[in-house]
Amino acid sequence: MSHRITNFDELNTGALRGKALTIAESAYAAIDTDAAIRAKISFEGMTLVVDGRSYDLSWFRRIRVIGFGKVSCAAAMTIESLLRGHITSGVVIDVRPGVCDVIEIAQGTHPKPSPENLAVSKRVVDMAQDSDERDLVIVIVSGGGSSLLCWPAEECTLSMRLYDDLLKTGATIEEMNTVRKHISDVKGGGLAKMLHPATVVGLVFCDVPGDHFEEVASGATYMDKTTVDDARAVLEKYHLSDYAVHETPKDQKFFERVHNVPIVSNSTALDAMEKKASELGFSVVRVGSDLFDTPPQLIERLFTPLKGKTAVIGAGEPSLTITHKGGKGGRCQYIALQALERVRDNEILVAFASDGIDNTEAAGAIADPAVRNNAEKQGFSIADRLADYDTYAFFEKAGGLVFTGKTDANVSDLFLLLRA
């Protein structure tokens, strides 16, 4: 049997582990990019149907594709296969390379912009500004797009500094995106303005906790609800200066022919996890899809004082403030390590990144008594590893790392606590 968790068999050393891994795999299956697009899009004759809305392709002079984010490569391949022979041109930027017949797939950097990102962003901007009312432009919007698509050059420079500045403060992704929108010409509806008067179909893969599709990649195809004063307030809150901010497009005409379609979010993954856990006989408790808690707060939510055969599930982006340079690891591994002292003999916690990359080649980690026992035998100190942010090496030796490879999906981090 093929598994989305590549080391499933190695990790599956007991009944509770097997069930936890099966529930985690159901989440990955639910957010599969190719399947999610095909569930929303159909094409027959010359009629393209996207989420119930029909487009007569014979009317359009050009069909173009623009994409940015960690889903762009896989999504572009699926779209090109669905519309083979009808796409005129396209360019997408992802963190991984790929090849299409017509759509150019460029590789960029994340979480910080780079000269490569800027060069591809210029090609996106040139294509957008060349659009007219006889163009249909499909825009793939996904997590990571805020870094991958940056324009003009000043924005890329400021974004690199902003990432470092806000990482030290524990600022939320909404706060970071509020500032990003107001230092950019493409974010906060800027791309929609450039594409006007073309017909735009935005395919949005949400990685922002709480199903805030308009925040994904800083809302390049949505009218921005924040103002330049909101951006200034964030900068003042965190005592940041030397950021030149400006207002985002507010004229409704730029958005009248833009149709943004939600494709997947972390709620999609949680729904699948709940269904699978119920099938396996667990009572399910959902603690939220918008968890920005600190690791201790998140662990308190997950370890709810409920009795019986229970699955506690949640999703979000834990607020982990990095105070100094440390070892190797990511948010999910940190959550798992902090939970390790708390798990009982009848419990297992799995924390995993939906994109398969928890700031390392691992997607996340398992916390259960078996991992704890292995760590104790080797004399590992959980407190020391947490203090040094050195979680990958801990789980690498004690066992428990979860591997999937890059999933070509991205809907935030996911959390599961199973109690037998």
MARKELO-883502 format. One record per residue (C-alpha): residue in three letters; residue number from 1; x, y, z. Coordinates in steps of 0.25 Angstrom, whole numbers, plus 5000, padded with zeros to 4 digits. Each point is the difference from the previous one (the first is absolute). Layout:
+--------+-----+------+------+------+
! residu ! num !    X !    Y !    Z !
+--------+-----+------+------+------+
!    ALA ! NUM !    X !    Y !    Z !
...
+--------+-----+------+------+------+
END
This chain:
+--------+-----+------+------+------+
! residu ! num !    X !    Y !    Z !
+--------+-----+------+------+------+
!    MET !   1 ! 5000 ! 5000 ! 5000 !
!    SER !   2 ! 5005 ! 5014 ! 4996 !
!    HIS !   3 ! 5001 ! 5010 ! 5012 !
!    ARG !   4 ! 5000 ! 5015 ! 4999 !
!    ILE !   5 ! 5009 ! 4999 ! 5013 !
!    THR !   6 ! 5012 ! 4994 ! 4994 !
!    ASN !   7 ! 5005 ! 4994 ! 5013 !
!    PHE !   8 ! 4986 ! 4995 ! 5004 !
!    ASP !   9 ! 5005 ! 4985 ! 5001 !
!    GLU !  10 ! 5012 ! 5004 ! 5009 !
!    LEU !  11 ! 4991 ! 5009 ! 5009 !
!    ASN !  12 ! 4989 ! 4990 ! 5001 !
!    THR !  13 ! 5004 ! 4992 ! 5012 !
!    GLY !  14 ! 4987 ! 4999 ! 5008 !
!    ALA !  15 ! 4985 ! 5001 ! 4998 !
!    LEU !  16 ! 4999 ! 5015 ! 5005 !
!    ARG !  17 ! 5011 ! 5004 ! 4991 !
!    GLY !  18 ! 4994 ! 4994 ! 4988 !
!    LYS !  19 ! 4987 ! 5007 ! 5002 !
!    ALA !  20 ! 5007 ! 5013 ! 5002 !
!    LEU !  21 ! 5008 ! 4999 ! 4988 !
!    THR !  22 ! 4987 ! 4996 ! 4992 !
!    ILE !  23 ! 4993 ! 5012 ! 5005 !
!    ALA !  24 ! 5011 ! 5009 ! 4996 !
!    GLU !  25 ! 5001 ! 4993 ! 4986 !
!    SER !  26 ! 4985 ! 5003 ! 4998 !
!    ALA !  27 ! 5003 ! 5015 ! 5002 !
!    TYR !  28 ! 5011 ! 5000 ! 4989 !
!    ALA !  29 ! 4991 ! 4992 ! 4990 !
!    ALA !  30 ! 4989 ! 5011 ! 5002 !
!    ILE !  31 ! 5009 ! 5012 ! 4996 !
!    ASP !  32 ! 5006 ! 4993 ! 4988 !
!    THR !  33 ! 5002 ! 5011 ! 4990 !
!    ASP !  34 ! 4996 ! 4992 ! 4988 !
!    ALA !  35 ! 4988 ! 4994 ! 5006 !
!    ALA !  36 ! 4995 ! 5013 ! 5006 !
!    ILE !  37 ! 5001 ! 5007 ! 4987 !
!    ARG !  38 ! 4993 ! 4989 ! 4992 !
!    ALA !  39 ! 4989 ! 5001 ! 5010 !
!    LYS !  40 ! 4997 ! 5015 ! 4997 !
!    ILE !  41 ! 5004 ! 5001 ! 4985 !
!    SER !  42 ! 4994 ! 4993 ! 4988 !
!    PHE !  43 ! 5002 ! 5002 ! 4985 !
!    GLU !  44 ! 4991 ! 4995 ! 4989 !
!    GLY !  45 ! 5000 ! 5005 ! 4986 !
!    MET !  46 ! 5003 ! 5015 ! 5001 !
!    THR !  47 ! 4994 ! 5002 ! 5014 !
!    LEU !  48 ! 5008 ! 5001 ! 5012 !
!    VAL !  49 ! 4992 ! 4998 ! 5013 !
!    VAL !  50 ! 5007 ! 5005 ! 5013 !
!    ASP !  51 ! 4992 ! 4998 ! 5013 !
!    GLY !  52 ! 4987 ! 5001 ! 4992 !
!    ARG !  53 ! 5004 ! 5012 ! 4992 !
!    SER !  54 ! 5001 ! 4998 ! 4985 !
!    TYR !  55 ! 5010 ! 5007 ! 4990 !
!    ASP !  56 ! 4998 ! 4999 ! 4985 !
!    LEU !  57 ! 5015 ! 4999 ! 4996 !
!    SER !  58 ! 4996 ! 5003 ! 4985 !
!    TRP !  59 ! 4998 ! 5014 ! 5004 !
!    PHE !  60 ! 5013 ! 5002 ! 5006 !
!    ARG !  61 ! 5012 ! 5004 ! 4992 !
!    ARG !  62 ! 5011 ! 4995 ! 5010 !
!    ILE !  63 ! 4999 ! 4990 ! 5011 !
!    ARG !  64 ! 5012 ! 5003 ! 5010 !
!    VAL !  65 ! 5005 ! 4994 ! 5013 !
!    ILE !  66 ! 5007 ! 5007 ! 5011 !
!    GLY !  67 ! 5004 ! 4993 ! 5013 !
!    PHE !  68 ! 5007 ! 5003 ! 5013 !
!    GLY !  69 ! 5002 ! 4991 ! 5012 !
!    LYS !  70 ! 5004 ! 4986 ! 5005 !
!    VAL !  71 ! 4988 ! 4994 ! 4992 !
!    SER !  72 ! 5003 ! 5007 ! 4987 !
!    CYS !  73 ! 5008 ! 4989 ! 4993 !
!    ALA !  74 ! 4990 ! 4989 ! 5002 !
!    ALA !  75 ! 4988 ! 5008 ! 4998 !
!    ALA !  76 ! 5006 ! 5006 ! 4986 !
!    MET !  77 ! 5002 ! 4985 ! 4996 !
!    THR !  78 ! 4986 ! 4996 ! 5003 !
!    ILE !  79 ! 4994 ! 5013 ! 4993 !
!    GLU !  80 ! 5008 ! 4998 ! 4988 !
!    SER !  81 ! 4996 ! 4985 ! 4999 !
!    LEU !  82 ! 4985 ! 5005 ! 5001 !
!    LEU !  83 ! 5001 ! 5011 ! 4990 !
!    ARG !  84 ! 5010 ! 4994 ! 4991 !
!    GLY !  85 ! 5001 ! 5007 ! 4987 !
!    HIS !  86 ! 4993 ! 5012 ! 5005 !
!    ILE !  87 ! 5010 ! 5007 ! 5009 !
!    THR !  88 ! 5008 ! 5012 ! 4993 !
!    SER !  89 ! 5010 ! 5002 ! 5010 !
!    GLY !  90 ! 5003 ! 5000 ! 5014 !
!    VAL !  91 ! 5011 ! 5002 ! 5011 !
!    VAL !  92 ! 5000 ! 4995 ! 5015 !
!    ILE !  93 ! 5010 ! 5000 ! 5011 !
!    ASP !  94 ! 5001 ! 4989 ! 5010 !
!    VAL !  95 ! 5011 ! 4995 ! 5010 !
!    ARG !  96 ! 5002 ! 4988 ! 4991 !
!    PRO !  97 ! 5003 ! 4998 ! 4985 !
!    GLY !  98 ! 4990 ! 4994 ! 4990 !
!    VAL !  99 ! 4998 ! 4999 ! 4985 !
!    CYS ! 100 ! 4987 ! 5003 ! 4992 !
!    ASP ! 101 ! 4998 ! 5001 ! 4985 !
!    VAL ! 102 ! 4996 ! 5015 ! 5000 !
!    ILE ! 103 ! 5000 ! 5005 ! 5014 !
!    GLU ! 104 ! 5014 ! 5004 ! 5005 !
!    ILE ! 105 ! 5003 ! 4995 ! 5014 !
!    ALA ! 106 ! 5010 ! 5008 ! 5007 !
!    GLN ! 107 ! 5007 ! 4996 ! 5013 !
!    GLY ! 108 ! 5001 ! 5011 ! 5011 !
!    THR ! 109 ! 5004 ! 5001 ! 5015 !
!    HIS ! 110 ! 4991 ! 5000 ! 5013 !
!    PRO ! 111 ! 4999 ! 5005 ! 5010 !
!    LYS ! 112 ! 5008 ! 5012 ! 4995 !
!    PRO ! 113 ! 5000 ! 5006 ! 4987 !
!    SER ! 114 ! 5012 ! 5000 ! 4991 !
!    PRO ! 115 ! 5005 ! 5006 ! 4986 !
!    GLU ! 116 ! 4994 ! 4987 ! 4994 !
!    ASN ! 117 ! 4986 ! 5003 ! 5006 !
!    LEU ! 118 ! 5001 ! 5015 ! 4995 !
!    ALA ! 119 ! 5004 ! 4996 ! 4986 !
!    VAL ! 120 ! 4988 ! 4990 ! 4998 !
!    SER ! 121 ! 4991 ! 5010 ! 5007 !
!    LYS ! 122 ! 5004 ! 5010 ! 4989 !
!    ARG ! 123 ! 4995 ! 4990 ! 4990 !
!    VAL ! 124 ! 4987 ! 4998 ! 5007 !
!    VAL ! 125 ! 4998 ! 5015 ! 5001 !
!    ASP ! 126 ! 5003 ! 5002 ! 4985 !
!    MET ! 127 ! 4990 ! 4989 ! 4997 !
!    ALA ! 128 ! 4989 ! 5006 ! 5009 !
!    GLN ! 129 ! 5002 ! 5014 ! 4995 !
!    ASP ! 130 ! 4999 ! 4995 ! 4985 !
!    SER ! 131 ! 4986 ! 4995 ! 5003 !
!    ASP ! 132 ! 4987 ! 5005 ! 4994 !
!    GLU ! 133 ! 4985 ! 4997 ! 5000 !
!    ARG ! 134 ! 5001 ! 4988 ! 4991 !
!    ASP ! 135 ! 5010 ! 4993 ! 5009 !
!    LEU ! 136 ! 4996 ! 4989 ! 5010 !
!    VAL ! 137 ! 5011 ! 4999 ! 5010 !
!    ILE ! 138 ! 5000 ! 4988 ! 5010 !
!    VAL ! 139 ! 5008 ! 5004 ! 5013 !
!    ILE ! 140 ! 5005 ! 4990 ! 5009 !
!    VAL ! 141 ! 5002 ! 5005 ! 5014 !
!    SER ! 142 ! 5006 ! 4992 ! 5011 !
!    GLY ! 143 ! 5008 ! 5001 ! 5013 !
!    GLY ! 144 ! 5014 ! 5005 ! 4998 !
!    GLY ! 145 ! 4996 ! 5010 ! 4990 !
!    SER ! 146 ! 5002 ! 5012 ! 5008 !
!    SER ! 147 ! 5015 ! 4997 ! 4999 !
!    LEU ! 148 ! 5000 ! 4994 ! 4986 !
!    LEU ! 149 ! 4993 ! 5012 ! 4993 !
!    CYS ! 150 ! 5006 ! 5013 ! 5004 !
!    TRP ! 151 ! 5000 ! 5013 ! 4992 !
!    PRO ! 152 ! 5006 ! 5010 ! 4999 !
!    ALA ! 153 ! 5014 ! 4998 ! 5004 !
!    GLU ! 154 ! 4999 ! 5009 ! 5012 !
!    GLU ! 155 ! 4989 ! 4990 ! 5005 !
!    CYS ! 156 ! 5009 ! 4988 ! 4999 !
!    THR ! 157 ! 5011 ! 5007 ! 5008 !
!    LEU ! 158 ! 4990 ! 5005 ! 5011 !
!    SER ! 159 ! 4993 ! 4986 ! 5000 !
!    MET ! 160 ! 5014 ! 4994 ! 5004 !
!    ARG ! 161 ! 5002 ! 5009 ! 5011 !
!    LEU ! 162 ! 4985 ! 4999 ! 5005 !
!    TYR ! 163 ! 5001 ! 4985 ! 5001 !
!    ASP ! 164 ! 5012 ! 5001 ! 5009 !
!    ASP ! 165 ! 4994 ! 5012 ! 5008 !
!    LEU ! 166 ! 4987 ! 4993 ! 5003 !
!    LEU ! 167 ! 5005 ! 4986 ! 5002 !
!    LYS ! 168 ! 5006 ! 5005 ! 5013 !
!    THR ! 169 ! 4987 ! 5006 ! 5005 !
!    GLY ! 170 ! 4990 ! 4989 ! 4999 !
!    ALA ! 171 ! 4991 ! 5008 ! 4990 !
!    THR ! 172 ! 4989 ! 4993 ! 4993 !
!    ILE ! 173 ! 5000 ! 4997 ! 4986 !
!    GLU ! 174 ! 4988 ! 5010 ! 4998 !
!    GLU ! 175 ! 5009 ! 5011 ! 5006 !
!    MET ! 176 ! 5011 ! 4996 ! 4991 !
!    ASN ! 177 ! 4991 ! 5000 ! 4988 !
!    THR ! 178 ! 4994 ! 5013 ! 5003 !
!    VAL ! 179 ! 5014 ! 5007 ! 4999 !
!    ARG ! 180 ! 5003 ! 4991 ! 4988 !
!    LYS ! 181 ! 4988 ! 5005 ! 4992 !
!    HIS ! 182 ! 5004 ! 5015 ! 5003 !
!    ILE ! 183 ! 5014 ! 4999 ! 4995 !
!    SER ! 184 ! 4996 ! 4992 ! 4987 !
!    ASP ! 185 ! 4994 ! 5004 ! 4987 !
!    VAL ! 186 ! 4995 ! 4985 ! 4998 !
!    LYS ! 187 ! 4995 ! 4996 ! 5013 !
!    GLY ! 188 ! 4987 ! 5006 ! 5007 !
!    GLY ! 189 ! 4992 ! 4999 ! 4986 !
!    GLY ! 190 ! 5012 ! 5006 ! 4993 !
!    LEU ! 191 ! 5001 ! 4989 ! 4990 !
!    ALA ! 192 ! 4984 ! 5001 ! 4997 !
!    LYS ! 193 ! 5002 ! 5014 ! 4997 !
!    MET ! 194 ! 5012 ! 4997 ! 4990 !
!    LEU ! 195 ! 4991 ! 4989 ! 4993 !
!    HIS ! 196 ! 4988 ! 5009 ! 4999 !
!    PRO ! 197 ! 4992 ! 4999 ! 4991 !
!    ALA ! 198 ! 5002 ! 4986 ! 4997 !
!    THR ! 199 ! 4991 ! 4989 ! 5006 !
!    VAL ! 200 ! 5008 ! 4993 ! 5011 !
!    VAL ! 201 ! 4997 ! 4987 ! 5007 !
!    GLY ! 202 ! 5008 ! 4999 ! 5013 !
!    LEU ! 203 ! 5002 ! 4986 ! 5005 !
!    VAL ! 204 ! 5004 ! 5002 ! 5015 !
!    PHE ! 205 ! 5006 ! 4989 ! 5008 !
!    CYS ! 206 ! 4999 ! 5005 ! 5015 !
!    ASP ! 207 ! 5012 ! 4999 ! 5010 !
!    VAL ! 208 ! 4995 ! 5011 ! 5009 !
!    PRO ! 209 ! 4993 ! 4994 ! 5012 !
!    GLY ! 210 ! 4985 ! 5003 ! 5002 !
!    ASP ! 211 ! 4997 ! 4999 ! 4985 !
!    HIS ! 212 ! 5004 ! 5014 ! 4996 !
!    PHE ! 213 ! 5002 ! 4998 ! 4986 !
!    GLU ! 214 ! 5001 ! 5015 ! 4997 !
!    GLU ! 215 ! 5013 ! 5000 ! 5008 !
!    VAL ! 216 ! 5007 ! 4989 ! 4992 !
!    ALA ! 217 ! 5013 ! 5005 ! 4994 !
!    SER ! 218 ! 4996 ! 5014 ! 5005 !
!    GLY ! 219 ! 4987 ! 5000 ! 4992 !
!    ALA ! 220 ! 5005 ! 5004 ! 4986 !
!    THR ! 221 ! 4987 ! 4998 ! 4994 !
!    TYR ! 222 ! 4990 ! 5005 ! 5011 !
!    MET ! 223 ! 4996 ! 5014 ! 5003 !
!    ASP ! 224 ! 5008 ! 5003 ! 5013 !
!    LYS ! 225 ! 4992 ! 5003 ! 5012 !
!    THR ! 226 ! 5012 ! 5006 ! 5008 !
!    THR ! 227 ! 5005 ! 5014 ! 4998 !
!    VAL ! 228 ! 5014 ! 5007 ! 5000 !
!    ASP ! 229 ! 4997 ! 5004 ! 5014 !
!    ASP ! 230 ! 4998 ! 4986 ! 5004 !
!    ALA ! 231 ! 5014 ! 4997 ! 4995 !
!    ARG ! 232 ! 5006 ! 5011 ! 5007 !
!    ALA ! 233 ! 4993 ! 4995 ! 5013 !
!    VAL ! 234 ! 5007 ! 4987 ! 4999 !
!    LEU ! 235 ! 5013 ! 5006 ! 4997 !
!    GLU ! 236 ! 4998 ! 5009 ! 5012 !
!    LYS ! 237 ! 4996 ! 4989 ! 5009 !
!    TYR ! 238 ! 5013 ! 4992 ! 4998 !
!    HIS ! 239 ! 5008 ! 5013 ! 5000 !
!    LEU ! 240 ! 5005 ! 4999 ! 4985 !
!    SER ! 241 ! 5004 ! 5011 ! 4992 !
!    ASP ! 242 ! 5005 ! 5004 ! 4986 !
!    TYR ! 243 ! 4989 ! 4992 ! 4992 !
!    ALA ! 244 ! 4993 ! 5009 ! 4990 !
!    VAL ! 245 ! 4986 ! 4996 ! 4999 !
!    HIS ! 246 ! 4989 ! 5004 ! 4990 !
!    GLU ! 247 ! 4985 ! 4997 ! 4998 !
!    THR ! 248 ! 4995 ! 4988 ! 4993 !
!    PRO ! 249 ! 4989 ! 5001 ! 4988 !
!    LYS ! 250 ! 4987 ! 5003 ! 5005 !
!    ASP ! 251 ! 4992 ! 5003 ! 4987 !
!    GLN ! 252 ! 4989 ! 4989 ! 4998 !
!    LYS ! 253 ! 5002 ! 5000 ! 4985 !
!    PHE ! 254 ! 5013 ! 4992 ! 5001 !
!    PHE ! 255 ! 4993 ! 4988 ! 5007 !
!    GLU ! 256 ! 4987 ! 4999 ! 4992 !
!    ARG ! 257 ! 5005 ! 4990 ! 4990 !
!    VAL ! 258 ! 5008 ! 4992 ! 5011 !
!    HIS ! 259 ! 4994 ! 4987 ! 5005 !
!    ASN ! 260 ! 5008 ! 4994 ! 5011 !
!    VAL ! 261 ! 4997 ! 4985 ! 5003 !
!    PRO ! 262 ! 5004 ! 4994 ! 5013 !
!    ILE ! 263 ! 5006 ! 4986 ! 4997 !
!    VAL ! 264 ! 5005 ! 4994 ! 5013 !
!    SER ! 265 ! 5004 ! 5005 ! 5014 !
!    ASN ! 266 ! 5004 ! 4994 ! 5013 !
!    SER ! 267 ! 4985 ! 4997 ! 5003 !
!    THR ! 268 ! 5000 ! 4991 ! 4988 !
!    ALA ! 269 ! 5011 ! 4992 ! 5007 !
!    LEU ! 270 ! 4993 ! 5000 ! 5014 !
!    ASP ! 271 ! 4987 ! 4995 ! 4993 !
!    ALA ! 272 ! 5007 ! 4989 ! 4995 !
!    MET ! 273 ! 5007 ! 4997 ! 5013 !
!    GLU ! 274 ! 4987 ! 5000 ! 5007 !
!    LYS ! 275 ! 4994 ! 4991 ! 4991 !
!    LYS ! 276 ! 5011 ! 4990 ! 5000 !
!    ALA ! 277 ! 5001 ! 5001 ! 5015 !
!    SER ! 278 ! 4985 ! 4997 ! 5002 !
!    GLU ! 279 ! 5001 ! 4988 ! 4990 !
!    LEU ! 280 ! 5011 ! 4995 ! 5010 !
!    GLY ! 281 ! 4991 ! 5001 ! 5012 !
!    PHE ! 282 ! 5005 ! 5013 ! 5006 !
!    SER ! 283 ! 4991 ! 5011 ! 5006 !
!    VAL ! 284 ! 5006 ! 5013 ! 4993 !
!    VAL ! 285 ! 5002 ! 5013 ! 5006 !
!    ARG ! 286 ! 5004 ! 5012 ! 4991 !
!    VAL ! 287 ! 5008 ! 5011 ! 5008 !
!    GLY ! 288 ! 5000 ! 5009 ! 4988 !
!    SER ! 289 ! 5006 ! 5003 ! 4986 !
!    ASP ! 290 ! 5006 ! 5013 ! 5004 !
!    LEU ! 291 ! 5010 ! 4997 ! 5011 !
!    PHE ! 292 ! 5011 ! 5010 ! 5002 !
!    ASP ! 293 ! 5003 ! 4996 ! 5014 !
!    THR ! 294 ! 5013 ! 4999 ! 5006 !
!    PRO ! 295 ! 5005 ! 4985 ! 5001 !
!    PRO ! 296 ! 4996 ! 4999 ! 5015 !
!    GLN ! 297 ! 4986 ! 5006 ! 4997 !
!    LEU ! 298 ! 4998 ! 4991 ! 4988 !
!    ILE ! 299 ! 5004 ! 4987 ! 5008 !
!    GLU ! 300 ! 4990 ! 5004 ! 5011 !
!    ARG ! 301 ! 4989 ! 5001 ! 4989 !
!    LEU ! 302 ! 5004 ! 4986 ! 4994 !
!    PHE ! 303 ! 5001 ! 4993 ! 5013 !
!    THR ! 304 ! 4985 ! 5003 ! 5004 !
!    PRO ! 305 ! 4995 ! 4993 ! 5013 !
!    LEU ! 306 ! 4991 ! 4990 ! 4993 !
!    LYS ! 307 ! 4999 ! 4986 ! 5002 !
!    GLY ! 308 ! 4998 ! 4988 ! 4991 !
!    LYS ! 309 ! 5005 ! 4997 ! 4986 !
!    THR ! 310 ! 5002 ! 5014 ! 4995 !
!    ALA ! 311 ! 5006 ! 5007 ! 4988 !
!    VAL ! 312 ! 5004 ! 5015 ! 5002 !
!    ILE ! 313 ! 5003 ! 5008 ! 4987 !
!    GLY ! 314 ! 5004 ! 5014 ! 4997 !
!    ALA ! 315 ! 5007 ! 5008 ! 4990 !
!    GLY ! 316 ! 5008 ! 5013 ! 4999 !
!    GLU ! 317 ! 5013 ! 5007 ! 5002 !
!    PRO ! 318 ! 5006 ! 4999 ! 5014 !
!    SER ! 319 ! 5006 ! 5013 ! 5004 !
!    LEU ! 320 ! 5015 ! 4996 ! 5003 !
!    THR ! 321 ! 5009 ! 5012 ! 5003 !
!    ILE ! 322 ! 5014 ! 4997 ! 4996 !
!    THR ! 323 ! 5009 ! 5008 ! 5010 !
!    HIS ! 324 ! 5014 ! 4994 ! 4995 !
!    LYS ! 325 ! 5006 ! 4992 ! 4990 !
!    GLY ! 326 ! 4999 ! 4985 ! 5003 !
!    GLY ! 327 ! 4999 ! 4986 ! 4994 !
!    LYS ! 328 ! 4992 ! 4994 ! 4989 !
!    GLY ! 329 ! 4985 ! 4999 ! 5001 !
!    GLY ! 330 ! 4986 ! 5005 ! 4997 !
!    ARG ! 331 ! 4987 ! 5004 ! 5007 !
!    CYS ! 332 ! 4994 ! 4986 ! 5000 !
!    GLN ! 333 ! 5012 ! 4994 ! 5005 !
!    TYR ! 334 ! 5001 ! 5010 ! 5011 !
!    ILE ! 335 ! 4985 ! 4997 ! 5004 !
!    ALA ! 336 ! 5003 ! 4985 ! 5000 !
!    LEU ! 337 ! 5012 ! 5001 ! 5009 !
!    GLN ! 338 ! 4993 ! 5009 ! 5010 !
!    ALA ! 339 ! 4989 ! 4990 ! 5000 !
!    LEU ! 340 ! 5009 ! 4989 ! 5003 !
!    GLU ! 341 ! 5001 ! 5001 ! 5015 !
!    ARG ! 342 ! 4984 ! 5001 ! 5000 !
!    VAL ! 343 ! 4996 ! 4988 ! 4992 !
!    ARG ! 344 ! 4995 ! 4988 ! 5008 !
!    ASP ! 345 ! 5000 ! 4985 ! 4996 !
!    ASN ! 346 ! 4987 ! 5001 ! 4993 !
!    GLU ! 347 ! 5003 ! 5012 ! 4992 !
!    ILE ! 348 ! 5007 ! 5005 ! 4988 !
!    LEU ! 349 ! 5002 ! 5014 ! 4994 !
!    VAL ! 350 ! 5004 ! 5002 ! 4985 !
!    ALA ! 351 ! 5003 ! 5014 ! 4995 !
!    PHE ! 352 ! 5002 ! 5002 ! 4986 !
!    ALA ! 353 ! 5002 ! 5010 ! 4989 !
!    SER ! 354 ! 4990 ! 4999 ! 4988 !
!    ASP ! 355 ! 5011 ! 5004 ! 4990 !
!    GLY ! 356 ! 5009 ! 4988 ! 5005 !
!    ILE ! 357 ! 5011 ! 5010 ! 5004 !
!    ASP ! 358 ! 5001 ! 5004 ! 5015 !
!    ASN ! 359 ! 5012 ! 5009 ! 4998 !
!    THR ! 360 ! 5007 ! 4987 ! 4997 !
!    GLU ! 361 ! 4999 ! 4988 ! 4991 !
!    ALA ! 362 ! 4990 ! 4994 ! 5010 !
!    ALA ! 363 ! 4986 ! 5004 ! 5000 !
!    GLY ! 364 ! 4999 ! 4999 ! 5015 !
!    ALA ! 365 ! 5001 ! 4990 ! 5012 !
!    ILE ! 366 ! 4993 ! 4990 ! 5009 !
!    ALA ! 367 ! 5000 ! 5001 ! 5015 !
!    ASP ! 368 ! 4996 ! 4988 ! 5008 !
!    PRO ! 369 ! 5006 ! 4991 ! 5011 !
!    ALA ! 370 ! 5009 ! 4992 ! 4990 !
!    VAL ! 371 ! 5007 ! 5013 ! 4996 !
!    ARG ! 372 ! 5001 ! 5005 ! 5014 !
!    ASN ! 373 ! 5006 ! 4986 ! 5005 !
!    ASN ! 374 ! 5010 ! 5000 ! 4988 !
!    ALA ! 375 ! 5004 ! 5015 ! 5004 !
!    GLU ! 376 ! 5002 ! 4996 ! 5015 !
!    LYS ! 377 ! 5009 ! 4988 ! 4996 !
!    GLN ! 378 ! 5009 ! 5009 ! 4992 !
!    GLY ! 379 ! 5000 ! 5011 ! 5011 !
!    PHE ! 380 ! 4994 ! 5011 ! 4992 !
!    SER ! 381 ! 4995 ! 5012 ! 5007 !
!    ILE ! 382 ! 4986 ! 5005 ! 4995 !
!    ALA ! 383 ! 5002 ! 5014 ! 5006 !
!    ASP ! 384 ! 5014 ! 5002 ! 4995 !
!    ARG ! 385 ! 4996 ! 4996 ! 4985 !
!    LEU ! 386 ! 4988 ! 5010 ! 5001 !
!    ALA ! 387 ! 5008 ! 5011 ! 5005 !
!    ASP ! 388 ! 5010 ! 4998 ! 4989 !
!    TYR ! 389 ! 4989 ! 4998 ! 4989 !
!    ASP ! 390 ! 5007 ! 4987 ! 4997 !
!    THR ! 391 ! 4988 ! 4991 ! 4998 !
!    TYR ! 392 ! 5004 ! 4993 ! 4987 !
!    ALA ! 393 ! 5012 ! 4993 ! 5006 !
!    PHE ! 394 ! 4992 ! 4996 ! 5012 !
!    PHE ! 395 ! 4989 ! 4992 ! 4992 !
!    GLU ! 396 ! 5010 ! 4995 ! 4990 !
!    LYS ! 397 ! 5007 ! 4992 ! 5011 !
!    ALA ! 398 ! 4988 ! 4997 ! 5009 !
!    GLY ! 399 ! 4991 ! 4997 ! 4988 !
!    GLY ! 400 ! 4987 ! 5007 ! 4996 !
!    LEU ! 401 ! 5003 ! 5009 ! 4988 !
!    VAL ! 402 ! 4989 ! 4999 ! 4990 !
!    PHE ! 403 ! 5005 ! 5001 ! 4985 !
!    THR ! 404 ! 4991 ! 5003 ! 4988 !
!    GLY ! 405 ! 5009 ! 5008 ! 4991 !
!    LYS ! 406 ! 4994 ! 5013 ! 4994 !
!    THR ! 407 ! 4985 ! 4997 ! 4998 !
!    ASP ! 408 ! 4997 ! 5012 ! 4990 !
!    ALA ! 409 ! 4989 ! 5004 ! 5010 !
!    ASN ! 410 ! 5000 ! 5010 ! 5011 !
!    VAL ! 411 ! 4989 ! 5003 ! 5010 !
!    SER ! 412 ! 5008 ! 5003 ! 5013 !
!    ASP ! 413 ! 5004 ! 4990 ! 5011 !
!    LEU ! 414 ! 4991 ! 4989 ! 5005 !
!    PHE ! 415 ! 4999 ! 4994 ! 5014 !
!    LEU ! 416 ! 4995 ! 4987 ! 5005 !
!    LEU ! 417 ! 4999 ! 4994 ! 5014 !
!    LEU ! 418 ! 4994 ! 4986 ! 5001 !
!    ARG ! 419 ! 4996 ! 4994 ! 5013 !
!    ALA ! 420 ! 4997 ! 4985 ! 5000 !
+--------+-----+------+------+------+
END
